[in-house]
């Protein structure tokens, strides 16, 4: 059965595709619909960080609504990572794509794609979700805390245009979301773990007011990262930044 991808609305420039999706949600737009911009003047990542889109890269947000608890809807971060992995492998089938908790997609241990999900209550019931995806197609930002790369760096020829890449991503997302809705989170979790970055490796978990150090042991059944602390105890990490040493971590 063919799964229909959500329609796409392209803009020459927006402050942020997530911000535009949020504005639409607040005036009653239910989606699903993709909001995409060829240029962002105020793109942002997790925890309010600036997200530099760069010329020729992809910045897009899927606006959709779900009737489920926020904790369950958060599983879409992993669903989206798998779809972004599908996109990267479609153009670079031999590239070493991996997933870094909670929402980065890597090539060769360097960040090629970031995901930002924002949500809010809908009038009546359910949630609206703005699922932002930024993909480094042509170039990667320099001087980032975690090394970054682009799809172009792993191709013999030019990378796809943002329009072509989003068409492929939209189809991959439609397929992945359909499978998640029918089969649940377990297959998503297994697929993510099959290409997880840094499992079994030491890391630091930055949790706002504290930083924990230990070993990333795995993914809990709800998507939380299981961190084995230096004293032998374990801690479920549901939100935070996980920093690995790229020279010692593996996919």
C-alpha positions, 0 to 999 in steps of 0.5 A, spaced: 500 500 500 502 506 498 503 511 503 501 518 501 506 524 504 504 530 507 504 536 502 509 541 502 509 549 503 515 552 500 518 559 502 523 563 500 525 566 507 522 564 514 525 566 521 524 559 523 520 553 520 518 551 527 516 558 528 511 558 522 509 551 524 507 553 531 504 560 528 499 555 524 498 550 529 495 556 534 490 559 529 488 552 528 492 548 522 492 541 523 496 538 518 499 534 516 503 539 512 511 540 511 513 547 512 520 549 508 524 555 507 530 556 503 533 561 508 532 561 515 533 568 519 532 565 526 533 558 525 534 554 532 536 548 535 535 544 542 535 549 548 535 555 544 541 554 540 542 558 533 541 553 528 545 555 521 541 553 515 546 555 510 545 556 503 543 549 499 541 545 506 535 543 508 530 546 513 523 543 514 518 542 519 512 537 519 506 540 523 501 534 525 496 533 530 496 527 535 491 524 540 496 521 545 500 523 551 506 527 550 510 522 553 508 517 547 508 523 542 516 524 544 517 517 540 517 521 534 524 523 535 526 516 534 521 515 528 524 522 525 531 520 526 530 513 522 527 517 516 532 522 516 537 516 516 533 513 510 534 520 506 542 520 507 542 512 505 538 514 499 544 518 496 550 515 500 548 508 501 555 506 503 555 512 508 556 510 516 550 513 518 548 512 526 543 515 531 546 519 537 541 520 543 536 524 543 535 526 536 542 527 532 543 523 525 551 522 524 555 520 518 562 517 520 561 520 527 559 527 525 553 530 525 549 531 519 542 532 521 539 535 527 531 534 529 527 539 534 520 537 536 516 542 539 508 541 541 502 544 545 495 542 546 490 543 541 483 546 542 479 540 544 484 535 545 490 532 543 497 535 541 500 539 535 507 537 534 512 541 530 517 536 528 523 540 525 529 537 521 535 540 519 540 537 514 547 539 512 546 537 504 552 542 501 555 544 507 556 544 515 557 549 520 564 550 523 566 551 530 561 547 533 562 543 540 560 536 536 563 535 529 559 536 523 559 534 516 555 534 510 552 529 505 556 532 500 562 530 503 560 523 502 558 523 495 562 523 489 558 528 485 553 534 487 548 533 493 541 533 492 537 540 492 533 542 498 527 540 494 529 533 492 531 532 499 525 534 502 521 530 497 524 524 499 524 525 506 517 527 506 516 520 503 520 516 508 517 520 514 510 518 511 512 510 511 516 511 518 510 514 521 505 509 518 509 503 521 510 506 528 502 507 528 501 500 526 507 496 530 508 501 536 515 503 538 519 496 539 521 496 532 523 503 532 527 502 538 530 496 535 532 499 528 535 505 532 539 501 536 542 497 530 545 503 528 546 507 535 552 511 536 556 511 542 553 505 546 558 502 551 562 508 551 563 513 556 559 520 556 557 526 560 550 527 560 548 535 561 542 535 565 541 543 566 543 544 573 548 537 573 552 533 569 553 526 570 558 521 567 558 514 566 557 509 560 551 509 555 548 502 556 542 502 551 535 505 550 529 503 555 523 501 552 520 508 552 526 511 549 530 514 555 537 513 555 540 508 560 546 511 563 551 506 568 554 511 573 561 511 575 558 508 582 555 502 578 548 505 579 544 506 573 540 512 571 534 513 566 536 520 562 529 523 559 532 529 557 539 532 556 545 533 552 549 527 551 557 528 549 561 523 547 569 523 545 568 522 537 575 519 537 573 513 542 565 512 540 563 508 535 556 507 531 
